[in-house]
Every structure is written in structure tokens, then in C-alpha cells.
Amino acid sequence: MDKKLAFFFIASLSLFVWIYFHTNTIEISTHKVKLGNSGRKLKIAHITDLHTKGIGRLETQLLEALASQKPDLIVITGDLATPSGTVSGYEEVLKHFRAPKGVYFVQGNWEYWEPIAELKNLFNKWKITDLTNKVKEIDSGLWLIGFDDEIEGNADEEIIKTVPPTSLKIALFHSPMFFKKLIGKVNLALAGHSHGGQIRFPFLKSFWLPEGTGSYDQGWFKEGTSKLFVSRGIGTSILPIRVNCSPEIAFIEVSY
């Protein structure tokens, strides 16, 4: 084989393996954040942008991580839905989500683009709470506040007024830019949507981010008294690949 052709073949194969690895291997990220001084702790599993069609390689890794980490609470910040997704496929995954303090969901843009007709029934069946534009006290003085997607939905900012002002507040929403409206009003916010850019080259920023992301592409951000964590999520959008931007499930230990 010609040396140039051999080099091209090896380089192409290496690139394919690299892309396959980054697309199909979930990174389990662990974090600690302090919100209060009561000595209580809560481990949150943050799942976002699942875009699932049923149990596959990524979903298997996700469920193994949940079984291993044993979170107290599971939150899903939107985009379960995906093109050609089926009710049976969604149920295959959702039925395994269990946590002592519950499983909570808020809508993302794909719940509007690819509506899941039976989603309410699935949630009722598997005891998952749709917290879209709702609030829930999950422990004394600790509240979850769920917002609809700001881009495609109708995020109700007024619901925060129904929560006692002196309580600790964790906000759930899909598009990270919504954080700007909550700075100083919540202690912690969890979002997705960005996919971390999905395709990133070493030492460079993402060359494309979806509307509603702004500068909040992935990881931690702090503005004023509020902290935001943006997960890279699990599934993919538009292109079914990830480059240097592995799928992620985050486990966040909150001290409060």
C-alpha cells in the first residue's frame, strides 16, 4: 500500500474511533455545592437532553450510573423527545428512574417539536412529576422550582413568588440563557440544551451553540448569589456525533 494512502487510512480510522468513543461513552461527573449550613446533604442526578429511542448503549450506561451512585433525587431538564421516538421506547427508559425523594421533569424545546402524546400517562404510571411551571418543597426549607422552556414554551417567572423568600431554591429549566432572569432569586440552577457544543476541538470554543444558550455552554457559572450548572446532556441533535464533548450525567451533592 502506498505510504500516503496508508497514512490517510490510519488517520481516518483513528478519527472514526475517537468520534465513536466521544459519542457513545458517558462521562460521570461529580460535583459538590454548598447552599446552607444545616448539615443536611442531598445527592442530585441531573439528566438532560436524553433524546432517547429506548434502551441502547448510552441508556444502559445511564442506568448503571444511577444504580451505582444511588441519588436521592433525579431531575430531568428537558428534551426526552427525539424524532422517530416511540411511547414504548420512552417507557423502556423512564420506568427505571427511581429515587427516594422523587423524579422531576421540566419541558425542553423538543417536547414542543416532537410532542409525546402519552407523556402524562407515562409519568403517572412511573411516578415521575412534571414540574413544568410548578414548585415543590422537597425538604424543610428546600424547594425545587421548575420552569417551562423559554424558547418554545411559556416560562412562568411569577411562580417563584409562591416560594417562601427565606427558603433555599433550586431552579430547573432547559435553555441556560433563562438563568439571567433568575440571578439573585435562586441559589442553584440546573439546565441543559447546549449539548456542550456537541462538536468541540481541543483548545477552541464551540463553533455552534443552539439559540437560548448564550455564553453558558457547559459546566459551572456564578453570577451574584446564584450558581448555574449546564450539563452537556446525553443524546445528540442534528448530527448524531460528538467530538471532544462526551455525553454527561452529573451527580451534584448539595449541602444545605
Wavefront OBJ file of the C-alpha trace (Angstrom):
o trace
v 0.000 0.000 0.000
v 1.211 3.474 -0.850
v 2.570 5.255 2.248
v 0.328 8.288 1.754
v -2.719 6.075 1.318
v -1.765 4.055 4.385
v -1.358 7.244 6.439
v -4.723 8.531 5.257
v -6.379 5.220 6.137
v -4.853 5.093 9.627
v -5.681 8.751 10.288
v -9.272 8.271 9.125
v -9.692 5.147 11.240
v -8.248 6.905 14.297
v -10.618 9.834 13.800
v -13.575 7.465 13.460
v -12.634 5.637 16.683
v -12.152 8.950 18.503
v -15.545 10.255 17.376
v -17.250 6.937 18.194
v -15.756 6.964 21.695
v -16.828 10.542 22.411
v -20.336 9.904 21.087
v -21.000 6.624 22.861
v -19.284 6.853 26.248
v -20.981 8.729 29.074
v -18.818 10.745 31.421
v -19.980 10.581 35.028
v -19.196 13.977 36.528
v -19.435 14.566 40.273
v -19.770 17.921 41.993
v -20.281 19.440 45.432
v -22.029 22.717 46.138
v -22.822 24.381 49.448
v -26.075 26.297 49.782
v -26.602 26.387 53.564
v -25.262 25.362 56.955
v -27.811 22.912 58.361
v -25.514 19.926 57.805
v -28.024 18.199 55.544
v -26.998 16.789 52.170
v -28.818 15.798 49.006
v -27.362 13.951 46.023
v -29.000 15.032 42.762
v -28.713 13.146 39.481
v -29.029 15.692 36.681
v -30.185 14.189 33.372
v -30.825 16.280 30.287
v -31.163 16.039 26.501
v -31.690 12.295 26.579
v -33.241 12.220 23.086
v -33.922 8.538 23.613
v -35.483 5.908 21.379
v -35.218 3.205 24.031
v -32.534 1.152 25.747
v -29.277 1.456 23.840
v -25.597 1.790 24.674
v -25.926 5.223 26.289
v -29.136 4.403 28.156
v -27.518 1.264 29.582
v -24.586 3.314 30.878
v -27.001 5.879 32.304
v -28.978 3.285 34.239
v -25.787 1.653 35.504
v -24.598 5.044 36.773
v -27.896 5.651 38.579
v -27.737 2.207 40.188
v -24.155 2.784 41.293
v -24.480 6.364 42.550
v -27.868 5.943 44.252
v -29.011 9.587 44.073
v -31.603 10.960 46.492
v -33.293 12.903 43.709
v -33.390 12.701 39.897
v -34.098 15.786 37.795
v -34.610 15.796 34.017
v -34.196 19.240 32.462
v -35.949 18.637 29.155
v -35.555 17.049 25.742
v -36.546 13.477 26.372
v -38.182 13.640 22.968
v -36.475 12.837 19.693
v -37.512 12.320 16.041
v -38.973 8.827 15.491
v -39.178 8.254 19.237
v -41.941 5.902 20.381
v -44.023 5.584 23.534
v -42.602 2.113 24.165
v -39.050 3.420 23.700
v -39.548 6.244 26.178
v -41.142 3.875 28.670
v -38.231 1.423 28.419
v -36.034 4.108 29.937
v -38.378 6.059 32.208
v -39.558 3.007 34.136
v -36.069 2.597 35.588
v -35.849 6.093 37.076
v -36.240 5.774 40.841
v -35.058 7.954 43.722
v -36.142 8.296 47.386
v -37.089 11.970 47.023
v -38.625 11.570 43.602
v -38.039 12.135 39.898
v -38.854 15.563 38.435
v -39.078 16.759 34.844
v -39.367 20.089 33.019
v -40.040 20.540 29.321
v -37.434 21.383 26.696
v -37.820 22.615 23.131
v -38.053 19.099 21.696
v -41.162 18.393 23.769
v -42.766 21.038 21.528
v -41.089 19.959 18.286
v -41.807 16.238 18.773
v -44.708 16.063 21.280
v -45.012 12.811 23.246
v -48.764 12.159 23.284
v -48.623 9.679 26.149
v -46.086 11.526 28.294
v -48.575 12.415 31.031
v -49.750 8.811 31.252
v -46.168 7.536 31.368
v -45.318 9.958 34.155
v -48.376 8.917 36.150
v -47.576 5.255 35.636
v -43.948 5.521 36.735
v -44.440 8.227 39.379
v -42.459 10.960 37.648
v -43.523 14.519 38.480
v -43.878 17.057 35.688
v -42.681 20.201 37.471
v -43.050 22.500 34.464
v -44.110 25.905 35.864
v -44.628 24.374 39.294
v -42.877 24.330 42.666
v -42.236 21.581 45.210
v -40.755 21.609 48.705
v -38.557 18.504 48.775
v -37.215 19.039 52.291
v -37.820 21.564 55.028
v -36.760 24.911 53.607
v -35.505 23.460 50.308
v -37.604 23.985 47.185
v -37.497 22.910 43.563
v -38.834 25.442 41.062
v -39.498 24.119 37.565
v -39.845 26.361 34.523
v -41.116 25.734 31.020
v -38.672 26.135 28.133
v -38.113 29.820 27.465
v -37.565 29.377 23.704
v -40.564 27.280 22.635
v -42.715 27.293 25.737
v -44.005 29.812 28.250
v -41.787 30.059 31.306
v -43.813 31.470 34.202
v -41.402 33.638 36.168
v -44.118 34.526 38.679
v -44.157 31.063 40.287
v -41.027 31.942 42.228
v -43.178 34.317 44.288
v -45.104 31.326 45.687
v -41.956 30.053 47.425
v -41.060 31.464 50.875
v -38.408 34.157 50.290
v -36.086 32.857 53.023
v -36.011 29.301 51.670
v -33.266 27.729 49.555
v -34.265 27.452 45.913
v -33.104 25.101 43.151
v -34.382 26.044 39.697
v -34.826 23.571 36.845
v -35.112 24.730 33.235
v -33.882 23.734 29.808
v -32.306 26.697 27.982
v -29.399 28.183 30.002
v -29.979 31.816 28.989
v -33.065 31.816 31.229
v -30.607 31.951 34.134
v -30.199 35.695 33.554
v -33.780 36.216 34.745
v -33.149 34.295 37.964
v -29.862 35.785 39.137
v -30.210 36.694 42.798
v -33.568 34.923 43.016
v -32.407 31.293 43.273
v -29.429 29.627 44.918
v -28.787 26.955 42.315
v -29.996 26.381 38.755
v -29.679 23.302 36.545
v -30.030 23.414 32.755
v -29.107 21.584 29.558
v -29.900 22.331 25.895
v -26.372 23.286 24.779
v -25.055 19.710 24.398
v -21.808 21.379 25.448
v -21.467 22.429 21.835
v -21.501 18.729 20.820
v -18.519 19.219 18.489
v -15.524 20.871 20.116
v -11.933 20.946 19.003
v -9.100 20.965 21.565
v -8.232 24.425 22.896
v -11.082 26.010 20.932
v -14.581 27.080 21.924
v -17.652 25.519 20.355
v -18.235 26.869 16.871
v -22.013 26.427 17.192
v -24.453 26.583 20.102
v -28.259 26.440 19.924
v -30.390 29.530 20.456
v -31.019 30.099 24.135
v -27.517 29.069 25.262
v -25.610 32.339 25.210
v -22.244 32.021 26.951
v -23.477 29.230 29.222
v -22.143 26.341 27.149
v -21.183 23.783 29.805
v -20.172 23.430 33.436
v -20.414 25.911 36.287
v -21.245 29.612 36.248
v -21.739 32.034 39.141
v -23.400 35.417 38.945
v -24.307 37.339 42.049
v -25.528 34.907 44.677
v -26.736 32.352 42.125
v -24.936 29.348 40.683
v -25.728 27.585 37.404
v -24.683 24.145 36.194
v -25.132 23.334 32.499
v -24.831 19.663 31.587
v -23.634 18.504 28.163
v -26.529 16.047 28.191
v -26.654 12.552 26.813
v -28.129 12.484 23.315
v -27.264 14.353 20.145
v -29.123 16.790 17.909
v -28.928 17.432 14.142
v -25.674 15.448 13.735
v -25.542 12.060 15.520
v -21.949 12.565 16.662
v -19.949 14.173 19.427
v -16.346 15.296 19.145
v -14.292 16.050 22.257
v -17.585 16.591 24.084
v -18.707 13.335 25.690
v -22.265 12.709 26.883
v -22.646 13.515 30.555
v -24.665 12.621 33.604
v -23.899 14.862 36.568
v -24.234 13.909 40.213
v -24.336 17.004 42.400
v -24.057 16.726 46.188
v -25.839 19.718 47.678
v -25.043 20.690 51.266
v -27.798 22.821 52.735
l 1 2 3 4 5 6 7 8 9 10 11 12 13 14 15 16 17 18 19 20 21 22 23 24 25 26 27 28 29 30 31 32 33 34 35 36 37 38 39 40 41 42 43 44 45 46 47 48 49 50 51 52 53 54 55 56 57 58 59 60 61 62 63 64 65 66 67 68 69 70 71 72 73 74 75 76 77 78 79 80 81 82 83 84 85 86 87 88 89 90 91 92 93 94 95 96 97 98 99 100 101 102 103 104 105 106 107 108 109 110 111 112 113 114 115 116 117 118 119 120 121 122 123 124 125 126 127 128 129 130 131 132 133 134 135 136 137 138 139 140 141 142 143 144 145 146 147 148 149 150 151 152 153 154 155 156 157 158 159 160 161 162 163 164 165 166 167 168 169 170 171 172 173 174 175 176 177 178 179 180 181 182 183 184 185 186 187 188 189 190 191 192 193 194 195 196 197 198 199 200 201 202 203 204 205 206 207 208 209 210 211 212 213 214 215 216 217 218 219 220 221 222 223 224 225 226 227 228 229 230 231 232 233 234 235 236 237 238 239 240 241 242 243 244 245 246 247 248 249 250 251 252 253 254 255 256
